[in-house]
Amino acid sequence: MKLEDAIHAADGLDSKNRLATAKMIDTKVESDMEKAMTMMRSDVDRILAKLDTKFEHIDAKFEHMEDKFSTVYWVVGLMIGFSTALIGIIIALK
């Protein structure tokens, strides 16, 4: 219903009934808006919970990858250290 239609419909009422009708409409609209906001909040909360679950899963994968990279860094570092020591020994023996 358009606001203009509501105004024309209320023109036939006396001021006391017009005020009461306006208050009833306002109360109904406010109630409907509260219900809609509650539904939207629950939808947003549900979506945020799903996102949190996804991000936790992604974080766990990154932690696993970080552990693997750390291991690779140690192995490469040890290989370079042994290679350097071996080259130093070879050069020293010549």
PDB file of N, CA, C and O in Angstrom:
ATOM      1  N   MET A   1       0.848  -1.170   0.000  1.00  0.00           N
ATOM      2  CA  MET A   1       0.000   0.000   0.000  1.00  0.00           C
ATOM      3  C   MET A   1       0.895   1.235   0.000  1.00  0.00           C
ATOM      4  O   MET A   1       1.841   1.330   0.782  1.00  0.00           O
ATOM      5  N   LYS A   2       0.591   2.151  -0.862  1.00  0.00           N
ATOM      6  CA  LYS A   2       1.361   3.385  -0.933  1.00  0.00           C
ATOM      7  C   LYS A   2       0.960   4.312   0.193  1.00  0.00           C
ATOM      8  O   LYS A   2      -0.163   4.270   0.696  1.00  0.00           O
ATOM      9  N   LEU A   3       1.906   5.150   0.575  1.00  0.00           N
ATOM     10  CA  LEU A   3       1.642   6.102   1.647  1.00  0.00           C
ATOM     11  C   LEU A   3       0.520   7.059   1.260  1.00  0.00           C
ATOM     12  O   LEU A   3      -0.309   7.422   2.094  1.00  0.00           O
ATOM     13  N   GLU A   4       0.500   7.460   0.010  1.00  0.00           N
ATOM     14  CA  GLU A   4      -0.540   8.382  -0.468  1.00  0.00           C
ATOM     15  C   GLU A   4      -1.925   7.751  -0.328  1.00  0.00           C
ATOM     16  O   GLU A   4      -2.879   8.428   0.053  1.00  0.00           O
ATOM     17  N   ASP A   5      -2.038   6.454  -0.636  1.00  0.00           N
ATOM     18  CA  ASP A   5      -3.323   5.758  -0.489  1.00  0.00           C
ATOM     19  C   ASP A   5      -3.742   5.708   0.980  1.00  0.00           C
ATOM     20  O   ASP A   5      -4.921   5.866   1.295  1.00  0.00           O
ATOM     21  N   ALA A   6      -2.792   5.492   1.869  1.00  0.00           N
ATOM     22  CA  ALA A   6      -3.105   5.444   3.295  1.00  0.00           C
ATOM     23  C   ALA A   6      -3.579   6.804   3.787  1.00  0.00           C
ATOM     24  O   ALA A   6      -4.488   6.893   4.612  1.00  0.00           O
ATOM     25  N   ILE A   7      -2.951   7.872   3.271  1.00  0.00           N
ATOM     26  CA  ILE A   7      -3.358   9.226   3.674  1.00  0.00           C
ATOM     27  C   ILE A   7      -4.783   9.511   3.207  1.00  0.00           C
ATOM     28  O   ILE A   7      -5.585  10.058   3.963  1.00  0.00           O
ATOM     29  N   HIS A   8      -5.102   9.143   1.967  1.00  0.00           N
ATOM     30  CA  HIS A   8      -6.457   9.370   1.459  1.00  0.00           C
ATOM     31  C   HIS A   8      -7.481   8.528   2.214  1.00  0.00           C
ATOM     32  O   HIS A   8      -8.598   8.982   2.464  1.00  0.00           O
ATOM     33  N   ALA A   9      -7.105   7.310   2.575  1.00  0.00           N
ATOM     34  CA  ALA A   9      -8.028   6.456   3.324  1.00  0.00           C
ATOM     35  C   ALA A   9      -8.272   7.027   4.715  1.00  0.00           C
ATOM     36  O   ALA A   9      -9.371   6.900   5.254  1.00  0.00           O
ATOM     37  N   ALA A  10      -7.258   7.651   5.296  1.00  0.00           N
ATOM     38  CA  ALA A  10      -7.390   8.208   6.643  1.00  0.00           C
ATOM     39  C   ALA A  10      -8.115   9.546   6.648  1.00  0.00           C
ATOM     40  O   ALA A  10      -8.542  10.010   7.705  1.00  0.00           O
ATOM     41  N   ASP A  11      -8.261  10.170   5.492  1.00  0.00           N
ATOM     42  CA  ASP A  11      -8.944  11.462   5.434  1.00  0.00           C
ATOM     43  C   ASP A  11     -10.394  11.375   5.918  1.00  0.00           C
ATOM     44  O   ASP A  11     -10.935  12.350   6.438  1.00  0.00           O
ATOM     45  N   GLY A  12     -11.010  10.227   5.749  1.00  0.00           N
ATOM     46  CA  GLY A  12     -12.402  10.072   6.150  1.00  0.00           C
ATOM     47  C   GLY A  12     -12.577   9.869   7.639  1.00  0.00           C
ATOM     48  O   GLY A  12     -13.706   9.891   8.128  1.00  0.00           O
ATOM     49  N   LEU A  13     -11.505   9.673   8.370  1.00  0.00           N
ATOM     50  CA  LEU A  13     -11.593   9.426   9.812  1.00  0.00           C
ATOM     51  C   LEU A  13     -11.474  10.737  10.581  1.00  0.00           C
ATOM     52  O   LEU A  13     -10.858  11.698  10.121  1.00  0.00           O
ATOM     53  N   ASP A  14     -12.083  10.748  11.767  1.00  0.00           N
ATOM     54  CA  ASP A  14     -11.888  11.921  12.612  1.00  0.00           C
ATOM     55  C   ASP A  14     -10.468  11.858  13.207  1.00  0.00           C
ATOM     56  O   ASP A  14      -9.796  10.832  13.103  1.00  0.00           O
ATOM     57  N   SER A  15     -10.031  12.927  13.813  1.00  0.00           N
ATOM     58  CA  SER A  15      -8.633  13.027  14.256  1.00  0.00           C
ATOM     59  C   SER A  15      -8.270  11.959  15.294  1.00  0.00           C
ATOM     60  O   SER A  15      -7.157  11.432  15.283  1.00  0.00           O
ATOM     61  N   LYS A  16      -9.208  11.643  16.188  1.00  0.00           N
ATOM     62  CA  LYS A  16      -8.926  10.630  17.219  1.00  0.00           C
ATOM     63  C   LYS A  16      -8.721   9.260  16.571  1.00  0.00           C
ATOM     64  O   LYS A  16      -7.772   8.555  16.916  1.00  0.00           O
ATOM     65  N   ASN A  17      -9.593   8.874  15.638  1.00  0.00           N
ATOM     66  CA  ASN A  17      -9.460   7.578  14.968  1.00  0.00           C
ATOM     67  C   ASN A  17      -8.250   7.572  14.034  1.00  0.00           C
ATOM     68  O   ASN A  17      -7.587   6.546  13.877  1.00  0.00           O
ATOM     69  N   ARG A  18      -7.967   8.709  13.421  1.00  0.00           N
ATOM     70  CA  ARG A  18      -6.816   8.801  12.516  1.00  0.00           C
ATOM     71  C   ARG A  18      -5.524   8.562  13.308  1.00  0.00           C
ATOM     72  O   ARG A  18      -4.635   7.844  12.852  1.00  0.00           O
ATOM     73  N   LEU A  19      -5.429   9.171  14.499  1.00  0.00           N
ATOM     74  CA  LEU A  19      -4.241   8.998  15.342  1.00  0.00           C
ATOM     75  C   LEU A  19      -4.114   7.556  15.809  1.00  0.00           C
ATOM     76  O   LEU A  19      -3.017   6.996  15.802  1.00  0.00           O
ATOM     77  N   ALA A  20      -5.225   6.950  16.215  1.00  0.00           N
ATOM     78  CA  ALA A  20      -5.199   5.557  16.669  1.00  0.00           C
ATOM     79  C   ALA A  20      -4.797   4.635  15.523  1.00  0.00           C
ATOM     80  O   ALA A  20      -4.009   3.710  15.718  1.00  0.00           O
ATOM     81  N   THR A  21      -5.330   4.881  14.337  1.00  0.00           N
ATOM     82  CA  THR A  21      -4.989   4.066  13.172  1.00  0.00           C
ATOM     83  C   THR A  21      -3.514   4.219  12.818  1.00  0.00           C
ATOM     84  O   THR A  21      -2.841   3.239  12.498  1.00  0.00           O
ATOM     85  N   ALA A  22      -3.014   5.449  12.876  1.00  0.00           N
ATOM     86  CA  ALA A  22      -1.601   5.694  12.583  1.00  0.00           C
ATOM     87  C   ALA A  22      -0.702   4.973  13.588  1.00  0.00           C
ATOM     88  O   ALA A  22       0.328   4.413  13.210  1.00  0.00           O
ATOM     89  N   LYS A  23      -1.087   4.983  14.860  1.00  0.00           N
ATOM     90  CA  LYS A  23      -0.306   4.289  15.886  1.00  0.00           C
ATOM     91  C   LYS A  23      -0.320   2.784  15.646  1.00  0.00           C
ATOM     92  O   LYS A  23       0.704   2.120  15.810  1.00  0.00           O
ATOM     93  N   MET A  24      -1.478   2.239  15.257  1.00  0.00           N
ATOM     94  CA  MET A  24      -1.570   0.796  14.988  1.00  0.00           C
ATOM     95  C   MET A  24      -0.690   0.413  13.797  1.00  0.00           C
ATOM     96  O   MET A  24       0.004  -0.603  13.820  1.00  0.00           O
ATOM     97  N   ILE A  25      -0.735   1.241  12.764  1.00  0.00           N
ATOM     98  CA  ILE A  25       0.098   0.975  11.581  1.00  0.00           C
ATOM     99  C   ILE A  25       1.570   1.056  11.960  1.00  0.00           C
ATOM    100  O   ILE A  25       2.367   0.210  11.555  1.00  0.00           O
ATOM    101  N   ASP A  26       1.930   2.072  12.736  1.00  0.00           N
ATOM    102  CA  ASP A  26       3.312   2.232  13.170  1.00  0.00           C
ATOM    103  C   ASP A  26       3.769   1.028  13.996  1.00  0.00           C
ATOM    104  O   ASP A  26       4.876   0.524  13.806  1.00  0.00           O
ATOM    105  N   THR A  27       2.917   0.573  14.906  1.00  0.00           N
ATOM    106  CA  THR A  27       3.240  -0.587  15.742  1.00  0.00           C
ATOM    107  C   THR A  27       3.429  -1.834  14.881  1.00  0.00           C
ATOM    108  O   THR A  27       4.355  -2.614  15.106  1.00  0.00           O
ATOM    109  N   LYS A  28       2.558  -2.017  13.907  1.00  0.00           N
ATOM    110  CA  LYS A  28       2.646  -3.184  13.021  1.00  0.00           C
ATOM    111  C   LYS A  28       3.925  -3.137  12.189  1.00  0.00           C
ATOM    112  O   LYS A  28       4.625  -4.142  12.060  1.00  0.00           O
ATOM    113  N   VAL A  29       4.223  -1.984  11.635  1.00  0.00           N
ATOM    114  CA  VAL A  29       5.433  -1.835  10.821  1.00  0.00           C
ATOM    115  C   VAL A  29       6.675  -2.080  11.678  1.00  0.00           C
ATOM    116  O   VAL A  29       7.604  -2.761  11.245  1.00  0.00           O
ATOM    117  N   GLU A  30       6.692  -1.532  12.881  1.00  0.00           N
ATOM    118  CA  GLU A  30       7.834  -1.720  13.776  1.00  0.00           C
ATOM    119  C   GLU A  30       8.005  -3.195  14.132  1.00  0.00           C
ATOM    120  O   GLU A  30       9.122  -3.711  14.146  1.00  0.00           O
ATOM    121  N   SER A  31       6.903  -3.862  14.418  1.00  0.00           N
ATOM    122  CA  SER A  31       6.950  -5.289  14.735  1.00  0.00           C
ATOM    123  C   SER A  31       7.475  -6.100  13.552  1.00  0.00           C
ATOM    124  O   SER A  31       8.312  -6.986  13.720  1.00  0.00           O
ATOM    125  N   ASP A  32       6.979  -5.791  12.364  1.00  0.00           N
ATOM    126  CA  ASP A  32       7.438  -6.493  11.161  1.00  0.00           C
ATOM    127  C   ASP A  32       8.921  -6.246  10.919  1.00  0.00           C
ATOM    128  O   ASP A  32       9.647  -7.160  10.531  1.00  0.00           O
ATOM    129  N   MET A  33       9.371  -5.022  11.145  1.00  0.00           N
ATOM    130  CA  MET A  33      10.785  -4.700  10.946  1.00  0.00           C
ATOM    131  C   MET A  33      11.658  -5.433  11.959  1.00  0.00           C
ATOM    132  O   MET A  33      12.737  -5.915  11.612  1.00  0.00           O
ATOM    133  N   GLU A  34      11.205  -5.521  13.197  1.00  0.00           N
ATOM    134  CA  GLU A  34      11.968  -6.250  14.217  1.00  0.00           C
ATOM    135  C   GLU A  34      12.091  -7.722  13.837  1.00  0.00           C
ATOM    136  O   GLU A  34      13.159  -8.316  13.985  1.00  0.00           O
ATOM    137  N   LYS A  35      11.000  -8.313  13.347  1.00  0.00           N
ATOM    138  CA  LYS A  35      11.045  -9.708  12.913  1.00  0.00           C
ATOM    139  C   LYS A  35      12.009  -9.879  11.748  1.00  0.00           C
ATOM    140  O   LYS A  35      12.788 -10.832  11.712  1.00  0.00           O
ATOM    141  N   ALA A  36      11.954  -8.956  10.798  1.00  0.00           N
ATOM    142  CA  ALA A  36      12.846  -9.029   9.634  1.00  0.00           C
ATOM    143  C   ALA A  36      14.300  -8.875  10.066  1.00  0.00           C
ATOM    144  O   ALA A  36      15.169  -9.591   9.567  1.00  0.00           O
ATOM    145  N   MET A  37      14.576  -7.955  10.985  1.00  0.00           N
ATOM    146  CA  MET A  37      15.940  -7.756  11.458  1.00  0.00           C
ATOM    147  C   MET A  37      16.446  -8.982  12.215  1.00  0.00           C
ATOM    148  O   MET A  37      17.610  -9.361  12.085  1.00  0.00           O
ATOM    149  N   THR A  38      15.565  -9.601  13.005  1.00  0.00           N
ATOM    150  CA  THR A  38      15.945 -10.808  13.729  1.00  0.00           C
ATOM    151  C   THR A  38      16.292 -11.926  12.751  1.00  0.00           C
ATOM    152  O   THR A  38      17.273 -12.643  12.943  1.00  0.00           O
ATOM    153  N   MET A  39      15.493 -12.068  11.716  1.00  0.00           N
ATOM    154  CA  MET A  39      15.764 -13.097  10.708  1.00  0.00           C
ATOM    155  C   MET A  39      17.075 -12.809   9.986  1.00  0.00           C
ATOM    156  O   MET A  39      17.860 -13.724   9.734  1.00  0.00           O
ATOM    157  N   MET A  40      17.315 -11.543   9.654  1.00  0.00           N
ATOM    158  CA  MET A  40      18.559 -11.190   8.959  1.00  0.00           C
ATOM    159  C   MET A  40      19.762 -11.421   9.863  1.00  0.00           C
ATOM    160  O   MET A  40      20.802 -11.896   9.405  1.00  0.00           O
ATOM    161  N   ARG A  41      19.626 -11.085  11.151  1.00  0.00           N
ATOM    162  CA  ARG A  41      20.739 -11.318  12.088  1.00  0.00           C
ATOM    163  C   ARG A  41      21.058 -12.804  12.186  1.00  0.00           C
ATOM    164  O   ARG A  41      22.226 -13.192  12.205  1.00  0.00           O
ATOM    165  N   SER A  42      20.023 -13.633  12.247  1.00  0.00           N
ATOM    166  CA  SER A  42      20.282 -15.073  12.343  1.00  0.00           C
ATOM    167  C   SER A  42      20.930 -15.581  11.057  1.00  0.00           C
ATOM    168  O   SER A  42      21.802 -16.449  11.108  1.00  0.00           O
ATOM    169  N   ASP A  43      20.514 -15.051   9.901  1.00  0.00           N
ATOM    170  CA  ASP A  43      21.148 -15.430   8.636  1.00  0.00           C
ATOM    171  C   ASP A  43      22.609 -15.002   8.609  1.00  0.00           C
ATOM    172  O   ASP A  43      23.477 -15.770   8.194  1.00  0.00           O
ATOM    173  N   VAL A  44      22.878 -13.785   9.049  1.00  0.00           N
ATOM    174  CA  VAL A  44      24.252 -13.287   9.076  1.00  0.00           C
ATOM    175  C   VAL A  44      25.093 -14.108  10.051  1.00  0.00           C
ATOM    176  O   VAL A  44      26.236 -14.448   9.746  1.00  0.00           O
ATOM    177  N   ASP A  45      24.541 -14.428  11.215  1.00  0.00           N
ATOM    178  CA  ASP A  45      25.272 -15.245  12.189  1.00  0.00           C
ATOM    179  C   ASP A  45      25.592 -16.622  11.619  1.00  0.00           C
ATOM    180  O   ASP A  45      26.684 -17.146  11.833  1.00  0.00           O
ATOM    181  N   ARG A  46      24.643 -17.206  10.895  1.00  0.00           N
ATOM    182  CA  ARG A  46      24.853 -18.518  10.294  1.00  0.00           C
ATOM    183  C   ARG A  46      25.955 -18.449   9.235  1.00  0.00           C
ATOM    184  O   ARG A  46      26.811 -19.331   9.162  1.00  0.00           O
ATOM    185  N   ILE A  47      25.926 -17.401   8.420  1.00  0.00           N
ATOM    186  CA  ILE A  47      26.947 -17.230   7.378  1.00  0.00           C
ATOM    187  C   ILE A  47      28.318 -17.014   8.016  1.00  0.00           C
ATOM    188  O   ILE A  47      29.308 -17.584   7.559  1.00  0.00           O
ATOM    189  N   LEU A  48      28.384 -16.198   9.064  1.00  0.00           N
ATOM    190  CA  LEU A  48      29.654 -15.954   9.740  1.00  0.00           C
ATOM    191  C   LEU A  48      30.203 -17.225  10.372  1.00  0.00           C
ATOM    192  O   LEU A  48      31.414 -17.445  10.374  1.00  0.00           O
ATOM    193  N   ALA A  49      29.324 -18.061  10.907  1.00  0.00           N
ATOM    194  CA  ALA A  49      29.766 -19.332  11.487  1.00  0.00           C
ATOM    195  C   ALA A  49      30.366 -20.230  10.408  1.00  0.00           C
ATOM    196  O   ALA A  49      31.383 -20.884  10.637  1.00  0.00           O
ATOM    197  N   LYS A  50      29.734 -20.263   9.226  1.00  0.00           N
ATOM    198  CA  LYS A  50      30.279 -21.052   8.121  1.00  0.00           C
ATOM    199  C   LYS A  50      31.636 -20.518   7.685  1.00  0.00           C
ATOM    200  O   LYS A  50      32.559 -21.289   7.423  1.00  0.00           O
ATOM    201  N   LEU A  51      31.754 -19.186   7.607  1.00  0.00           N
ATOM    202  CA  LEU A  51      33.030 -18.585   7.222  1.00  0.00           C
ATOM    203  C   LEU A  51      34.119 -18.888   8.247  1.00  0.00           C
ATOM    204  O   LEU A  51      35.258 -19.177   7.879  1.00  0.00           O
ATOM    205  N   ASP A  52      33.775 -18.823   9.523  1.00  0.00           N
ATOM    206  CA  ASP A  52      34.746 -19.155  10.567  1.00  0.00           C
ATOM    207  C   ASP A  52      35.254 -20.580  10.407  1.00  0.00           C
ATOM    208  O   ASP A  52      36.450 -20.840  10.543  1.00  0.00           O
ATOM    209  N   THR A  53      34.339 -21.505  10.117  1.00  0.00           N
ATOM    210  CA  THR A  53      34.723 -22.900   9.917  1.00  0.00           C
ATOM    211  C   THR A  53      35.661 -23.029   8.729  1.00  0.00           C
ATOM    212  O   THR A  53      36.666 -23.735   8.805  1.00  0.00           O
ATOM    213  N   LYS A  54      35.339 -22.352   7.630  1.00  0.00           N
ATOM    214  CA  LYS A  54      36.197 -22.409   6.437  1.00  0.00           C
ATOM    215  C   LYS A  54      37.572 -21.823   6.737  1.00  0.00           C
ATOM    216  O   LYS A  54      38.589 -22.402   6.355  1.00  0.00           O
ATOM    217  N   PHE A  55      37.612 -20.671   7.423  1.00  0.00           N
ATOM    218  CA  PHE A  55      38.897 -20.054   7.722  1.00  0.00           C
ATOM    219  C   PHE A  55      39.725 -20.919   8.675  1.00  0.00           C
ATOM    220  O   PHE A  55      40.947 -20.981   8.542  1.00  0.00           O
ATOM    221  N   GLU A  56      39.084 -21.579   9.622  1.00  0.00           N
ATOM    222  CA  GLU A  56      39.814 -22.484  10.511  1.00  0.00           C
ATOM    223  C   GLU A  56      40.439 -23.616   9.702  1.00  0.00           C
ATOM    224  O   GLU A  56      41.575 -24.013   9.962  1.00  0.00           O
ATOM    225  N   HIS A  57      39.706 -24.133   8.730  1.00  0.00           N
ATOM    226  CA  HIS A  57      40.213 -25.202   7.874  1.00  0.00           C
ATOM    227  C   HIS A  57      41.410 -24.706   7.054  1.00  0.00           C
ATOM    228  O   HIS A  57      42.414 -25.407   6.923  1.00  0.00           O
ATOM    229  N   ILE A  58      41.294 -23.500   6.508  1.00  0.00           N
ATOM    230  CA  ILE A  58      42.387 -22.918   5.717  1.00  0.00           C
ATOM    231  C   ILE A  58      43.602 -22.655   6.609  1.00  0.00           C
ATOM    232  O   ILE A  58      44.734 -22.929   6.213  1.00  0.00           O
ATOM    233  N   ASP A  59      43.369 -22.126   7.805  1.00  0.00           N
ATOM    234  CA  ASP A  59      44.471 -21.873   8.734  1.00  0.00           C
ATOM    235  C   ASP A  59      45.201 -23.166   9.086  1.00  0.00           C
ATOM    236  O   ASP A  59      46.428 -23.185   9.179  1.00  0.00           O
ATOM    237  N   ALA A  60      44.449 -24.241   9.279  1.00  0.00           N
ATOM    238  CA  ALA A  60      45.071 -25.528   9.591  1.00  0.00           C
ATOM    239  C   ALA A  60      45.954 -25.989   8.430  1.00  0.00           C
ATOM    240  O   ALA A  60      47.042 -26.520   8.655  1.00  0.00           O
ATOM    241  N   LYS A  61      45.499 -25.794   7.210  1.00  0.00           N
ATOM    242  CA  LYS A  61      46.306 -26.186   6.045  1.00  0.00           C
ATOM    243  C   LYS A  61      47.577 -25.347   5.971  1.00  0.00           C
ATOM    244  O   LYS A  61      48.649 -25.881   5.686  1.00  0.00           O
ATOM    245  N   PHE A  62      47.478 -24.045   6.221  1.00  0.00           N
ATOM    246  CA  PHE A  62      48.668 -23.193   6.192  1.00  0.00           C
ATOM    247  C   PHE A  62      49.660 -23.592   7.280  1.00  0.00           C
ATOM    248  O   PHE A  62      50.868 -23.597   7.042  1.00  0.00           O
ATOM    249  N   GLU A  63      49.165 -23.925   8.469  1.00  0.00           N
ATOM    250  CA  GLU A  63      50.053 -24.371   9.536  1.00  0.00           C
ATOM    251  C   GLU A  63      50.788 -25.633   9.123  1.00  0.00           C
ATOM    252  O   GLU A  63      51.980 -25.775   9.396  1.00  0.00           O
ATOM    253  N   HIS A  64      50.090 -26.551   8.468  1.00  0.00           N
ATOM    254  CA  HIS A  64      50.709 -27.787   7.992  1.00  0.00           C
ATOM    255  C   HIS A  64      51.789 -27.469   6.955  1.00  0.00           C
ATOM    256  O   HIS A  64      52.871 -28.056   6.971  1.00  0.00           O
ATOM    257  N   MET A  65      51.481 -26.534   6.059  1.00  0.00           N
ATOM    258  CA  MET A  65      52.459 -26.152   5.033  1.00  0.00           C
ATOM    259  C   MET A  65      53.668 -25.465   5.668  1.00  0.00           C
ATOM    260  O   MET A  65      54.800 -25.693   5.242  1.00  0.00           O
ATOM    261  N   GLU A  66      53.445 -24.637   6.670  1.00  0.00           N
ATOM    262  CA  GLU A  66      54.551 -23.977   7.358  1.00  0.00           C
ATOM    263  C   GLU A  66      55.468 -24.996   8.011  1.00  0.00           C
ATOM    264  O   GLU A  66      56.688 -24.834   7.989  1.00  0.00           O
ATOM    265  N   ASP A  67      54.897 -26.043   8.593  1.00  0.00           N
ATOM    266  CA  ASP A  67      55.710 -27.108   9.186  1.00  0.00           C
ATOM    267  C   ASP A  67      56.562 -27.789   8.123  1.00  0.00           C
ATOM    268  O   ASP A  67      57.738 -28.073   8.349  1.00  0.00           O
ATOM    269  N   LYS A  68      55.966 -28.049   6.964  1.00  0.00           N
ATOM    270  CA  LYS A  68      56.725 -28.687   5.879  1.00  0.00           C
ATOM    271  C   LYS A  68      57.845 -27.780   5.391  1.00  0.00           C
ATOM    272  O   LYS A  68      58.963 -28.246   5.170  1.00  0.00           O
ATOM    273  N   PHE A  69      57.560 -26.483   5.218  1.00  0.00           N
ATOM    274  CA  PHE A  69      58.593 -25.546   4.772  1.00  0.00           C
ATOM    275  C   PHE A  69      59.721 -25.456   5.787  1.00  0.00           C
ATOM    276  O   PHE A  69      60.889 -25.366   5.407  1.00  0.00           O
ATOM    277  N   SER A  70      59.392 -25.480   7.059  1.00  0.00           N
ATOM    278  CA  SER A  70      60.403 -25.431   8.105  1.00  0.00           C
ATOM    279  C   SER A  70      61.320 -26.642   8.006  1.00  0.00           C
ATOM    280  O   SER A  70      62.539 -26.516   8.129  1.00  0.00           O
ATOM    281  N   THR A  71      60.747 -27.786   7.791  1.00  0.00           N
ATOM    282  CA  THR A  71      61.538 -29.014   7.637  1.00  0.00           C
ATOM    283  C   THR A  71      62.437 -28.915   6.410  1.00  0.00           C
ATOM    284  O   THR A  71      63.611 -29.278   6.475  1.00  0.00           O
ATOM    285  N   VAL A  72      61.906 -28.431   5.304  1.00  0.00           N
ATOM    286  CA  VAL A  72      62.695 -28.293   4.074  1.00  0.00           C
ATOM    287  C   VAL A  72      63.841 -27.306   4.303  1.00  0.00           C
ATOM    288  O   VAL A  72      64.958 -27.553   3.848  1.00  0.00           O
ATOM    289  N   TYR A  73      63.590 -26.202   4.993  1.00  0.00           N
ATOM    290  CA  TYR A  73      64.655 -25.232   5.276  1.00  0.00           C
ATOM    291  C   TYR A  73      65.785 -25.872   6.092  1.00  0.00           C
ATOM    292  O   TYR A  73      66.963 -25.643   5.818  1.00  0.00           O
ATOM    293  N   TRP A  74      65.420 -26.666   7.081  1.00  0.00           N
ATOM    294  CA  TRP A  74      66.431 -27.337   7.900  1.00  0.00           C
ATOM    295  C   TRP A  74      67.244 -28.315   7.053  1.00  0.00           C
ATOM    296  O   TRP A  74      68.470 -28.356   7.157  1.00  0.00           O
ATOM    297  N   VAL A  75      66.574 -29.091   6.227  1.00  0.00           N
ATOM    298  CA  VAL A  75      67.274 -30.074   5.394  1.00  0.00           C
ATOM    299  C   VAL A  75      68.210 -29.365   4.422  1.00  0.00           C
ATOM    300  O   VAL A  75      69.367 -29.761   4.278  1.00  0.00           O
ATOM    301  N   VAL A  76      67.724 -28.328   3.759  1.00  0.00           N
ATOM    302  CA  VAL A  76      68.564 -27.583   2.808  1.00  0.00           C
ATOM    303  C   VAL A  76      69.735 -26.938   3.550  1.00  0.00           C
ATOM    304  O   VAL A  76      70.863 -26.961   3.058  1.00  0.00           O
ATOM    305  N   GLY A  77      69.484 -26.376   4.706  1.00  0.00           N
ATOM    306  CA  GLY A  77      70.557 -25.764   5.496  1.00  0.00           C
ATOM    307  C   GLY A  77      71.625 -26.767   5.894  1.00  0.00           C
ATOM    308  O   GLY A  77      72.819 -26.486   5.798  1.00  0.00           O
ATOM    309  N   LEU A  78      71.191 -27.937   6.340  1.00  0.00           N
ATOM    310  CA  LEU A  78      72.159 -28.986   6.709  1.00  0.00           C
ATOM    311  C   LEU A  78      72.957 -29.451   5.496  1.00  0.00           C
ATOM    312  O   LEU A  78      74.164 -29.675   5.591  1.00  0.00           O
ATOM    313  N   MET A  79      72.279 -29.595   4.348  1.00  0.00           N
ATOM    314  CA  MET A  79      72.980 -30.021   3.127  1.00  0.00           C
ATOM    315  C   MET A  79      74.029 -28.990   2.720  1.00  0.00           C
ATOM    316  O   MET A  79      75.143 -29.348   2.337  1.00  0.00           O
ATOM    317  N   ILE A  80      73.670 -27.713   2.803  1.00  0.00           N
ATOM    318  CA  ILE A  80      74.629 -26.654   2.458  1.00  0.00           C
ATOM    319  C   ILE A  80      75.792 -26.662   3.453  1.00  0.00           C
ATOM    320  O   ILE A  80      76.946 -26.496   3.059  1.00  0.00           O
ATOM    321  N   GLY A  81      75.495 -26.852   4.722  1.00  0.00           N
ATOM    322  CA  GLY A  81      76.554 -26.908   5.736  1.00  0.00           C
ATOM    323  C   GLY A  81      77.506 -28.063   5.502  1.00  0.00           C
ATOM    324  O   GLY A  81      78.724 -27.888   5.564  1.00  0.00           O
ATOM    325  N   PHE A  82      76.960 -29.250   5.232  1.00  0.00           N
ATOM    326  CA  PHE A  82      77.820 -30.412   4.967  1.00  0.00           C
ATOM    327  C   PHE A  82      78.615 -30.219   3.679  1.00  0.00           C
ATOM    328  O   PHE A  82      79.791 -30.577   3.609  1.00  0.00           O
ATOM    329  N   SER A  83      77.966 -29.653   2.662  1.00  0.00           N
ATOM    330  CA  SER A  83      78.664 -29.418   1.396  1.00  0.00           C
ATOM    331  C   SER A  83      79.809 -28.432   1.593  1.00  0.00           C
ATOM    332  O   SER A  83      80.900 -28.631   1.060  1.00  0.00           O
ATOM    333  N   THR A  84      79.567 -27.393   2.340  1.00  0.00           N
ATOM    334  CA  THR A  84      80.609 -26.395   2.606  1.00  0.00           C
ATOM    335  C   THR A  84      81.761 -27.031   3.382  1.00  0.00           C
ATOM    336  O   THR A  84      82.929 -26.796   3.074  1.00  0.00           O
ATOM    337  N   ALA A  85      81.427 -27.831   4.382  1.00  0.00           N
ATOM    338  CA  ALA A  85      82.465 -28.508   5.164  1.00  0.00           C
ATOM    339  C   ALA A  85      83.258 -29.474   4.291  1.00  0.00           C
ATOM    340  O   ALA A  85      84.484 -29.525   4.381  1.00  0.00           O
ATOM    341  N   LEU A  86      82.573 -30.236   3.453  1.00  0.00           N
ATOM    342  CA  LEU A  86      83.236 -31.189   2.572  1.00  0.00           C
ATOM    343  C   LEU A  86      84.149 -30.468   1.583  1.00  0.00           C
ATOM    344  O   LEU A  86      85.276 -30.909   1.359  1.00  0.00           O
ATOM    345  N   ILE A  87      83.690 -29.381   0.995  1.00  0.00           N
ATOM    346  CA  ILE A  87      84.522 -28.607   0.055  1.00  0.00           C
ATOM    347  C   ILE A  87      85.719 -28.022   0.791  1.00  0.00           C
ATOM    348  O   ILE A  87      86.824 -27.998   0.247  1.00  0.00           O
ATOM    349  N   GLY A  88      85.521 -27.556   2.004  1.00  0.00           N
ATOM    350  CA  GLY A  88      86.631 -27.033   2.801  1.00  0.00           C
ATOM    351  C   GLY A  88      87.674 -28.093   3.099  1.00  0.00           C
ATOM    352  O   GLY A  88      88.876 -27.829   3.049  1.00  0.00           O
ATOM    353  N   ILE A  89      87.209 -29.293   3.408  1.00  0.00           N
ATOM    354  CA  ILE A  89      88.153 -30.406   3.696  1.00  0.00           C
ATOM    355  C   ILE A  89      88.913 -30.762   2.416  1.00  0.00           C
ATOM    356  O   ILE A  89      90.129 -30.953   2.450  1.00  0.00           O
ATOM    357  N   ILE A  90      88.202 -30.853   1.289  1.00  0.00           N
ATOM    358  CA  ILE A  90      88.858 -31.195   0.024  1.00  0.00           C
ATOM    359  C   ILE A  90      89.904 -30.166  -0.339  1.00  0.00           C
ATOM    360  O   ILE A  90      91.015 -30.515  -0.739  1.00  0.00           O
ATOM    361  N   ILE A  91      89.551 -28.885  -0.200  1.00  0.00           N
ATOM    362  CA  ILE A  91      90.507 -27.814  -0.520  1.00  0.00           C
ATOM    363  C   ILE A  91      91.701 -27.872   0.431  1.00  0.00           C
ATOM    364  O   ILE A  91      92.833 -27.647   0.003  1.00  0.00           O
ATOM    365  N   ALA A  92      91.475 -28.167   1.700  1.00  0.00           N
ATOM    366  CA  ALA A  92      92.544 -28.227   2.687  1.00  0.00           C
ATOM    367  C   ALA A  92      93.489 -29.395   2.413  1.00  0.00           C
ATOM    368  O   ALA A  92      94.684 -29.297   2.693  1.00  0.00           O
ATOM    369  N   LEU A  93      92.980 -30.486   1.877  1.00  0.00           N
ATOM    370  CA  LEU A  93      93.811 -31.657   1.624  1.00  0.00           C
ATOM    371  C   LEU A  93      94.651 -31.511   0.348  1.00  0.00           C
ATOM    372  O   LEU A  93      95.621 -32.252   0.188  1.00  0.00           O
ATOM    373  N   LYS A  94      94.336 -30.627  -0.526  1.00  0.00           N
ATOM    374  CA  LYS A  94      95.094 -30.469  -1.772  1.00  0.00           C
ATOM    375  C   LYS A  94      96.314 -29.684  -1.569  1.00  0.00           C
ATOM    376  O   LYS A  94      97.067 -29.457  -2.516  1.00  0.00           O
TER     377      LYS A  94
END
